Amino acid sequence: MLSLRQIEILRTVILRGTTAGAARSLGMSQPAISNAIRKMETSLEIQLFERSNNRIYPLDSAKILLEDSEPIFSTLQALEERIDDLRTDKLSRLRILSTGPLGLGLLPEVLKKFATSHPGMTYRYDIRRLSQVVRGVETGQVDIGFGLELRAGPGLVTQKLAVEEMVCICRPDHPLASRGAITSDDLRGEPFIALDGRTTLGEVTRDGFRKAGVPFEFAIEVSNAATACAMVRAGLGSALVDPWTARQMNDGKLCVRRFTPRIDCAAYAFWSGRRSMSRVCSQFLSAVRRRIAADAPG
């Protein structure tokens, strides 16, 4: 087994790229760093680095250990921040992570109004992939996360905020723009911009085509709905995106149409089940729910 200090040394050597850089960062001597690495390799009976021309290069084994150790350091960072809050009596911090659909438009607008009514609060806010948002919540880096089509693990408490339907977007001058609704059959042979199949929205989109018995064909594949909107605005084709992104990105250069068969898209808030939700976090969640309810169609 490795100690936390050994893992920290391994991590710092990989991130800094040299033993000298790691030594400066950790306040150790370079020989001490080199000796620690050798002891790790001996103890684990695994070669972690390749040596060449007085430099060391991490092997796959070292990179795997680095990746697996990241949650440990994320948890430690969150603990240090909490201790700092307690030391300075500053418990008025709210840390939020979200994926793009809610995080690029709706949440910042809610946060602006919320911050006005809660003076003295400090915030940490960022937009990440869903897997990163989930990890941030699980490790305690953030107080609450937001995302679409969440597949929650056992350590999370989830709350469904809304269920809407995916929409088809195209340019106003596109032949499909004249239709009140667009079907999967209408997209046959059309240049189509698809969401990455490794994302949850990409999966539900493909599943919708599969249930309709229509082959899923695309000209361009993108990682998120905001990029799909940009591609559509540029005239590269049509796309299926979540309704929140469509509303946020629609600057008059997008035509938004109902898509059939209906593909549901659910928005979630989630937080760690290992700790109670703070009062201010609960208040923010209530503000988000009110805004989503106000924006809901119909």
MOVEN-V626687 format. One record per residue. N is the residue number from 0. RES is the residue in three letters. OMEGA is omega in whole degrees, 0 to 359 (NA if undefined). Layout:
N|RES|OMEGA ; N|RES|OMEGA
This chain:
0|MET|177 ; 1|LEU|174 ; 2|SER|178 ; 3|LEU|179 ; 4|ARG|178 ; 5|GLN|178 ; 6|ILE|179 ; 7|GLU|179 ; 8|ILE|179 ; 9|LEU|181 ; 10|ARG|184 ; 11|THR|178 ; 12|VAL|181 ; 13|ILE|183 ; 14|LEU|180 ; 15|ARG|176 ; 16|GLY|180 ; 17|THR|175 ; 18|THR|178 ; 19|ALA|179 ; 20|GLY|178 ; 21|ALA|179 ; 22|ALA|179 ; 23|ARG|182 ; 24|SER|185 ; 25|LEU|181 ; 26|GLY|179 ; 27|MET|175 ; 28|SER|179 ; 29|GLN|177 ; 30|PRO|180 ; 31|ALA|177 ; 32|ILE|180 ; 33|SER|180 ; 34|ASN|179 ; 35|ALA|179 ; 36|ILE|179 ; 37|ARG|180 ; 38|LYS|178 ; 39|MET|182 ; 40|GLU|179 ; 41|THR|182 ; 42|SER|183 ; 43|LEU|186 ; 44|GLU|179 ; 45|ILE|173 ; 46|GLN|184 ; 47|LEU|185 ; 48|PHE|172 ; 49|GLU|180 ; 50|ARG|178 ; 51|SER|177 ; 52|ASN|178 ; 53|ASN|175 ; 54|ARG|176 ; 55|ILE|182 ; 56|TYR|183 ; 57|PRO|174 ; 58|LEU|180 ; 59|ASP|180 ; 60|SER|179 ; 61|ALA|181 ; 62|LYS|178 ; 63|ILE|178 ; 64|LEU|178 ; 65|LEU|181 ; 66|GLU|182 ; 67|ASP|181 ; 68|SER|183 ; 69|GLU|178 ; 70|PRO|178 ; 71|ILE|182 ; 72|PHE|175 ; 73|SER|179 ; 74|THR|179 ; 75|LEU|178 ; 76|GLN|178 ; 77|ALA|179 ; 78|LEU|178 ; 79|GLU|179 ; 80|GLU|179 ; 81|ARG|178 ; 82|ILE|178 ; 83|ASP|176 ; 84|ASP|181 ; 85|LEU|182 ; 86|ARG|183 ; 87|THR|181 ; 88|ASP|182 ; 89|LYS|181 ; 90|LEU|183 ; 91|SER|178 ; 92|ARG|178 ; 93|LEU|184 ; 94|ARG|189 ; 95|ILE|170 ; 96|LEU|179 ; 97|SER|167 ; 98|THR|188 ; 99|GLY|186 ; 100|PRO|177 ; 101|LEU|189 ; 102|GLY|183 ; 103|LEU|184 ; 104|GLY|187 ; 105|LEU|184 ; 106|LEU|176 ; 107|PRO|179 ; 108|GLU|175 ; 109|VAL|182 ; 110|LEU|179 ; 111|LYS|180 ; 112|LYS|181 ; 113|PHE|181 ; 114|ALA|179 ; 115|THR|181 ; 116|SER|178 ; 117|HIS|180 ; 118|PRO|179 ; 119|GLY|178 ; 120|MET|170 ; 121|THR|187 ; 122|TYR|166 ; 123|ARG|187 ; 124|TYR|178 ; 125|ASP|179 ; 126|ILE|182 ; 127|ARG|171 ; 128|ARG|184 ; 129|LEU|180 ; 130|SER|179 ; 131|GLN|176 ; 132|VAL|179 ; 133|VAL|180 ; 134|ARG|179 ; 135|GLY|178 ; 136|VAL|183 ; 137|GLU|183 ; 138|THR|178 ; 139|GLY|178 ; 140|GLN|181 ; 141|VAL|182 ; 142|ASP|184 ; 143|ILE|179 ; 144|GLY|180 ; 145|PHE|179 ; 146|GLY|180 ; 147|LEU|176 ; 148|GLU|182 ; 149|LEU|171 ; 150|ARG|192 ; 151|ALA|172 ; 152|GLY|185 ; 153|PRO|183 ; 154|GLY|185 ; 155|LEU|168 ; 156|VAL|185 ; 157|THR|175 ; 158|GLN|179 ; 159|LYS|183 ; 160|LEU|182 ; 161|ALA|171 ; 162|VAL|175 ; 163|GLU|182 ; 164|GLU|176 ; 165|MET|182 ; 166|VAL|176 ; 167|CYS|179 ; 168|ILE|176 ; 169|CYS|176 ; 170|ARG|178 ; 171|PRO|179 ; 172|ASP|179 ; 173|HIS|179 ; 174|PRO|181 ; 175|LEU|185 ; 176|ALA|181 ; 177|SER|184 ; 178|ARG|178 ; 179|GLY|177 ; 180|ALA|182 ; 181|ILE|180 ; 182|THR|177 ; 183|SER|177 ; 184|ASP|180 ; 185|ASP|184 ; 186|LEU|178 ; 187|ARG|177 ; 188|GLY|179 ; 189|GLU|173 ; 190|PRO|186 ; 191|PHE|180 ; 192|ILE|187 ; 193|ALA|171 ; 194|LEU|182 ; 195|ASP|181 ; 196|GLY|178 ; 197|ARG|177 ; 198|THR|182 ; 199|THR|179 ; 200|LEU|175 ; 201|GLY|179 ; 202|GLU|183 ; 203|VAL|177 ; 204|THR|179 ; 205|ARG|179 ; 206|ASP|178 ; 207|GLY|177 ; 208|PHE|181 ; 209|ARG|180 ; 210|LYS|179 ; 211|ALA|180 ; 212|GLY|181 ; 213|VAL|179 ; 214|PRO|179 ; 215|PHE|182 ; 216|GLU|181 ; 217|PHE|178 ; 218|ALA|182 ; 219|ILE|175 ; 220|GLU|182 ; 221|VAL|186 ; 222|SER|182 ; 223|ASN|185 ; 224|ALA|179 ; 225|ALA|177 ; 226|THR|177 ; 227|ALA|178 ; 228|CYS|179 ; 229|ALA|178 ; 230|MET|179 ; 231|VAL|179 ; 232|ARG|180 ; 233|ALA|177 ; 234|GLY|183 ; 235|LEU|178 ; 236|GLY|178 ; 237|SER|182 ; 238|ALA|170 ; 239|LEU|181 ; 240|VAL|176 ; 241|ASP|185 ; 242|PRO|181 ; 243|TRP|176 ; 244|THR|180 ; 245|ALA|180 ; 246|ARG|182 ; 247|GLN|187 ; 248|MET|184 ; 249|ASN|181 ; 250|ASP|183 ; 251|GLY|180 ; 252|LYS|178 ; 253|LEU|173 ; 254|CYS|184 ; 255|VAL|183 ; 256|ARG|175 ; 257|ARG|181 ; 258|PHE|175 ; 259|THR|3 ; 260|PRO|184 ; 261|ARG|174 ; 262|ILE|182 ; 263|ASP|180 ; 264|CYS|185 ; 265|ALA|176 ; 266|ALA|184 ; 267|TYR|162 ; 268|ALA|180 ; 269|PHE|181 ; 270|TRP|185 ; 271|SER|176 ; 272|GLY|182 ; 273|ARG|179 ; 274|ARG|181 ; 275|SER|178 ; 276|MET|179 ; 277|SER|180 ; 278|ARG|183 ; 279|VAL|177 ; 280|CYS|177 ; 281|SER|178 ; 282|GLN|178 ; 283|PHE|179 ; 284|LEU|178 ; 285|SER|178 ; 286|ALA|178 ; 287|VAL|180 ; 288|ARG|179 ; 289|ARG|181 ; 290|ARG|180 ; 291|ILE|179 ; 292|ALA|180 ; 293|ALA|182 ; 294|ASP|186 ; 295|ALA|180 ; 296|PRO|179 ; 297|GLY|NA
